[in-house]
Amino acid sequence: MAFSLLQKLGRPNEKGRWAGVLLAAMVGLAAILFLLPLPWTVEAQPYSTSPITSEIVGTNTVEQSFVANSDGLSGIDVLVGTNARQNNSDLTMELFDAGNPTEPLRSVTVSASQLADNQFHRFEFDPIYDSAGRAYRARWQSADATAGNAVTFWAHRDDILPQGAAYVGGQRWTGDLAFSLGYRVTPASIIEGYIKRMSNDRPGVWSVPYFYLTAGFLYVASTLVYLYLVFRYRPRRQPSSES
């Protein structure tokens, strides 16, 4: 059936062949750009040189709550203090939804020996594509650290983050950590974030994200097929009849 349809449409001409090649190249380039990550963007918080003097040891955890301003939350930079020594314990960061501080969304563990004194260290994790406007809580702890073999964090002396707070050992700290939020997204993840928002609190099939993905795929596929047929094939000329 497909072959007979193409016969009716006509045979490909030279310009049509090159148009098909160009269209395929454009689709391939668009697919590559669609999956490439956009540059890392950092949302910095102001800070001053005031250390949290207690070391992160055992149950003495350090936490910071905040609200993400963009989609694609994928890292937190924290100003670390090592007390001018090399520490050999492990430091774990867990990221929680502020409304559910028991089940971590992301978890990252690094060796304290990799941390430089008075330098920011990035705890990077898989992006959260719909993070914009959501409240989170990051928690750092070190189960195997001991006094003299642990790190600490630097912080601002005052509470400079109206939508966040710092906690040390479960107790409210007077200021906020010296930290920055990192975001990294791809065009595909941006679309995924939009789809999740479109499907939230919708009735029936409109609440299913795959419905929007399927509809978008069919639309793009049908458009490409139409353009392919338009550019690649030319109609057959009808023989002229002489009266």
One Martini backbone bead per residue (centre of mass of N, CA, C, O) as a GRO file, in nm:
protein
  243
    1MET     BB    1   0.058   0.062  -0.022
    2ALA     BB    2   0.297   0.257   0.006
    3PHE     BB    3   0.406   0.219  -0.282
    4SER     BB    4   0.153   0.317  -0.434
    5LEU     BB    5   0.154   0.599  -0.312
    6LEU     BB    6   0.431   0.687  -0.425
    7GLN     BB    7   0.352   0.652  -0.720
    8LYS     BB    8   0.137   0.874  -0.718
    9LEU     BB    9   0.326   1.108  -0.627
   10GLY     BB   10   0.604   1.016  -0.738
   11ARG     BB   11   0.922   1.094  -0.811
   12PRO     BB   12   1.222   1.169  -0.718
   13ASN     BB   13   1.418   1.443  -0.702
   14GLU     BB   14   1.706   1.605  -0.653
   15LYS     BB   15   1.599   1.824  -0.460
   16GLY     BB   16   1.443   1.627  -0.279
   17ARG     BB   17   1.683   1.469  -0.172
   18TRP     BB   18   1.828   1.711  -0.035
   19ALA     BB   19   1.589   1.783   0.146
   20GLY     BB   20   1.589   1.518   0.306
   21VAL     BB   21   1.875   1.541   0.418
   22LEU     BB   22   1.835   1.815   0.562
   23LEU     BB   23   1.603   1.724   0.745
   24ALA     BB   24   1.758   1.498   0.891
   25ALA     BB   25   1.984   1.681   1.004
   26MET     BB   26   1.798   1.867   1.170
   27VAL     BB   27   1.680   1.646   1.350
   28GLY     BB   28   1.949   1.548   1.469
   29LEU     BB   29   2.038   1.819   1.593
   30ALA     BB   30   1.789   1.860   1.772
   31ALA     BB   31   1.832   1.602   1.943
   32ILE     BB   32   2.104   1.681   2.063
   33LEU     BB   33   2.018   1.955   2.189
   34PHE     BB   34   1.787   1.830   2.363
   35LEU     BB   35   2.010   1.658   2.553
   36LEU     BB   36   2.178   1.882   2.626
   37PRO     BB   37   2.320   2.052   2.866
   38LEU     BB   38   2.302   2.321   3.031
   39PRO     BB   39   2.440   2.547   3.193
   40TRP     BB   40   2.562   2.611   3.489
   41THR     BB   41   2.376   2.746   3.759
   42VAL     BB   42   2.405   3.004   4.015
   43GLU     BB   43   2.270   3.058   4.351
   44ALA     BB   44   2.369   3.296   4.555
   45GLN     BB   45   2.472   3.357   4.891
   46PRO     BB   46   2.524   3.552   5.136
   47TYR     BB   47   2.829   3.605   5.336
   48SER     BB   48   3.031   3.533   5.623
   49THR     BB   49   3.308   3.490   5.855
   50SER     BB   50   3.128   3.241   6.027
   51PRO     BB   51   3.169   2.977   6.217
   52ILE     BB   52   3.079   2.653   6.278
   53THR     BB   53   3.237   2.501   6.539
   54SER     BB   54   3.096   2.248   6.517
   55GLU     BB   55   3.131   1.932   6.442
   56ILE     BB   56   3.061   1.671   6.214
   57VAL     BB   57   2.927   1.440   6.449
   58GLY     BB   58   2.721   1.211   6.414
   59THR     BB   59   2.439   1.370   6.553
   60ASN     BB   60   2.588   1.635   6.451
   61THR     BB   61   2.408   1.806   6.251
   62VAL     BB   62   2.354   1.976   5.932
   63GLU     BB   63   2.114   2.231   5.827
   64GLN     BB   64   1.918   2.342   5.525
   65SER     BB   65   1.678   2.559   5.424
   66PHE     BB   66   1.481   2.602   5.111
   67VAL     BB   67   1.405   2.773   4.797
   68ALA     BB   68   1.357   2.707   4.478
   69ASN     BB   69   1.381   2.917   4.172
   70SER     BB   70   1.436   2.657   3.992
   71ASP     BB   71   1.484   2.434   3.768
   72GLY     BB   72   1.723   2.175   3.814
   73LEU     BB   73   1.815   2.080   4.076
   74SER     BB   74   2.187   1.969   4.129
   75GLY     BB   75   2.315   2.153   4.371
   76ILE     BB   76   2.547   2.216   4.657
   77ASP     BB   77   2.727   2.483   4.789
   78VAL     BB   78   2.983   2.462   5.047
   79LEU     BB   79   3.149   2.607   5.312
   80VAL     BB   80   3.452   2.469   5.418
   81GLY     BB   81   3.601   2.331   5.721
   82THR     BB   82   3.923   2.161   5.831
   83ASN     BB   83   4.139   2.286   6.025
   84ALA     BB   84   4.405   2.243   5.859
   85ARG     BB   85   4.325   1.940   5.764
   86GLN     BB   86   4.311   1.591   5.723
   87ASN     BB   87   4.022   1.412   5.665
   88ASN     BB   88   3.877   1.056   5.682
   89SER     BB   89   3.591   1.097   5.660
   90ASP     BB   90   3.247   1.084   5.595
   91LEU     BB   91   3.019   1.282   5.387
   92THR     BB   92   2.663   1.336   5.408
   93MET     BB   93   2.405   1.423   5.175
   94GLU     BB   94   2.060   1.510   5.225
   95LEU     BB   95   1.756   1.541   5.037
   96PHE     BB   96   1.450   1.710   5.117
   97ASP     BB   97   1.137   1.744   5.162
   98ALA     BB   98   0.995   1.962   5.376
   99GLY     BB   99   0.730   1.767   5.418
  100ASN     BB  100   0.960   1.506   5.410
  101PRO     BB  101   1.225   1.440   5.642
  102THR     BB  102   1.265   1.099   5.586
  103GLU     BB  103   1.281   1.100   5.259
  104PRO     BB  104   1.516   1.098   5.036
  105LEU     BB  105   1.584   1.228   4.715
  106ARG     BB  106   1.894   1.271   4.783
  107SER     BB  107   2.243   1.131   4.775
  108VAL     BB  108   2.572   1.228   4.912
  109THR     BB  109   2.914   1.098   4.915
  110VAL     BB  110   3.216   1.206   5.079
  111SER     BB  111   3.544   1.265   5.128
  112ALA     BB  112   3.713   1.464   5.348
  113SER     BB  113   3.989   1.453   5.185
  114GLN     BB  114   3.854   1.634   4.936
  115LEU     BB  115   3.850   1.877   5.125
  116ALA     BB  116   3.889   2.217   5.137
  117ASP     BB  117   3.998   2.483   5.296
  118ASN     BB  118   3.791   2.743   5.257
  119GLN     BB  119   3.595   2.587   5.048
  120PHE     BB  120   3.397   2.505   4.801
  121HIS     BB  121   3.153   2.238   4.783
  122ARG     BB  122   3.006   2.009   4.556
  123PHE     BB  123   2.679   1.870   4.575
  124GLU     BB  124   2.601   1.641   4.335
  125PHE     BB  125   2.297   1.571   4.144
  126ASP     BB  126   2.022   1.478   4.021
  127PRO     BB  127   1.791   1.637   3.870
  128ILE     BB  128   1.515   1.855   3.951
  129TYR     BB  129   1.279   1.952   3.722
  130ASP     BB  130   1.042   2.060   3.955
  131SER     BB  131   1.177   2.279   4.178
  132ALA     BB  132   1.021   2.524   4.148
  133GLY     BB  133   0.898   2.650   4.459
  134ARG     BB  134   1.036   2.444   4.639
  135ALA     BB  135   1.085   2.291   4.948
  136TYR     BB  136   1.394   2.233   5.129
  137ARG     BB  137   1.625   1.986   5.294
  138ALA     BB  138   1.954   1.984   5.411
  139ARG     BB  139   2.175   1.707   5.517
  140TRP     BB  140   2.458   1.670   5.735
  141GLN     BB  141   2.667   1.372   5.787
  142SER     BB  142   2.892   1.169   6.020
  143ALA     BB  143   2.937   0.851   6.139
  144ASP     BB  144   3.282   0.827   6.136
  145ALA     BB  145   3.332   1.065   6.300
  146THR     BB  146   3.568   1.257   6.493
  147ALA     BB  147   3.729   1.426   6.703
  148GLY     BB  148   3.962   1.568   6.474
  149ASN     BB  149   3.778   1.406   6.223
  150ALA     BB  150   3.636   1.681   6.100
  151VAL     BB  151   3.399   1.901   5.980
  152THR     BB  152   3.295   2.230   5.879
  153PHE     BB  153   3.094   2.527   5.859
  154TRP     BB  154   2.997   2.813   5.706
  155ALA     BB  155   2.844   3.138   5.804
  156HIS     BB  156   2.602   3.348   5.873
  157ARG     BB  157   2.518   3.548   6.138
  158ASP     BB  158   2.253   3.594   5.992
  159ASP     BB  159   1.920   3.601   5.884
  160ILE     BB  160   1.911   3.602   5.518
  161LEU     BB  161   1.677   3.370   5.485
  162PRO     BB  162   1.344   3.378   5.484
  163GLN     BB  163   1.309   3.068   5.338
  164GLY     BB  164   1.524   2.986   5.571
  165ALA     BB  165   1.730   2.744   5.769
  166ALA     BB  166   1.947   2.662   6.034
  167TYR     BB  167   2.096   2.349   6.169
  168VAL     BB  168   2.232   2.223   6.489
  169GLY     BB  169   2.159   1.938   6.626
  170GLY     BB  170   1.841   2.037   6.574
  171GLN     BB  171   1.911   2.339   6.611
  172ARG     BB  172   1.867   2.660   6.580
  173TRP     BB  173   2.027   2.887   6.392
  174THR     BB  174   2.096   3.222   6.362
  175GLY     BB  175   2.165   3.155   6.068
  176ASP     BB  176   2.327   3.085   5.760
  177LEU     BB  177   2.463   2.929   5.526
  178ALA     BB  178   2.735   2.902   5.305
  179PHE     BB  179   2.558   2.900   4.999
  180SER     BB  180   2.472   2.727   4.688
  181LEU     BB  181   2.276   2.692   4.398
  182GLY     BB  182   2.230   2.437   4.149
  183TYR     BB  183   2.163   2.430   3.788
  184ARG     BB  184   2.054   2.156   3.559
  185VAL     BB  185   1.948   2.141   3.218
  186THR     BB  186   1.729   2.034   2.968
  187PRO     BB  187   1.500   2.063   2.733
  188ALA     BB  188   1.363   1.800   2.823
  189SER     BB  189   1.328   1.882   3.126
  190ILE     BB  190   1.154   2.128   3.079
  191ILE     BB  191   0.919   1.974   2.953
  192GLU     BB  192   0.872   1.789   3.193
  193GLY     BB  193   0.795   2.014   3.390
  194TYR     BB  194   0.548   2.115   3.231
  195ILE     BB  195   0.391   1.847   3.231
  196LYS     BB  196   0.360   1.820   3.536
  197ARG     BB  197   0.197   2.081   3.566
  198MET     BB  198  -0.036   2.012   3.365
  199SER     BB  199  -0.118   1.733   3.534
  200ASN     BB  200  -0.198   1.880   3.777
  201ASP     BB  201  -0.510   1.854   3.890
  202ARG     BB  202  -0.638   1.660   3.671
  203PRO     BB  203  -0.868   1.508   3.486
  204GLY     BB  204  -0.814   1.213   3.390
  205VAL     BB  205  -0.611   1.214   3.114
  206TRP     BB  206  -0.486   1.500   3.202
  207SER     BB  207  -0.307   1.350   3.445
  208VAL     BB  208  -0.129   1.220   3.215
  209PRO     BB  209   0.183   1.260   3.094
  210TYR     BB  210   0.173   1.058   2.842
  211PHE     BB  211  -0.035   1.212   2.681
  212TYR     BB  212   0.149   1.454   2.603
  213LEU     BB  213   0.376   1.291   2.476
  214THR     BB  214   0.209   1.150   2.257
  215ALA     BB  215   0.093   1.403   2.122
  216GLY     BB  216   0.368   1.531   2.052
  217PHE     BB  217   0.481   1.300   1.883
  218LEU     BB  218   0.256   1.289   1.666
  219TYR     BB  219   0.290   1.576   1.568
  220VAL     BB  220   0.588   1.565   1.481
  221ALA     BB  221   0.571   1.316   1.296
  222SER     BB  222   0.355   1.425   1.096
  223THR     BB  223   0.518   1.674   1.008
  224LEU     BB  224   0.764   1.523   0.891
  225VAL     BB  225   0.616   1.354   0.684
  226TYR     BB  226   0.497   1.587   0.526
  227LEU     BB  227   0.766   1.724   0.449
  228TYR     BB  228   0.891   1.486   0.307
  229LEU     BB  229   0.676   1.458   0.081
  230VAL     BB  230   0.695   1.745  -0.032
  231PHE     BB  231   1.017   1.744  -0.099
  232ARG     BB  232   1.061   1.454  -0.245
  233TYR     BB  233   0.793   1.482  -0.410
  234ARG     BB  234   0.647   1.477  -0.736
  235PRO     BB  235   0.419   1.508  -0.950
  236ARG     BB  236   0.274   1.375  -1.208
  237ARG     BB  237   0.244   1.410  -1.534
  238GLN     BB  238   0.000   1.475  -1.748
  239PRO     BB  239  -0.097   1.386  -2.041
  240SER     BB  240  -0.152   1.544  -2.326
  241SER     BB  241  -0.443   1.619  -2.515
  242GLU     BB  242  -0.526   1.608  -2.848
  243SER     BB  243  -0.786   1.738  -3.055
   0.00000   0.00000   0.00000
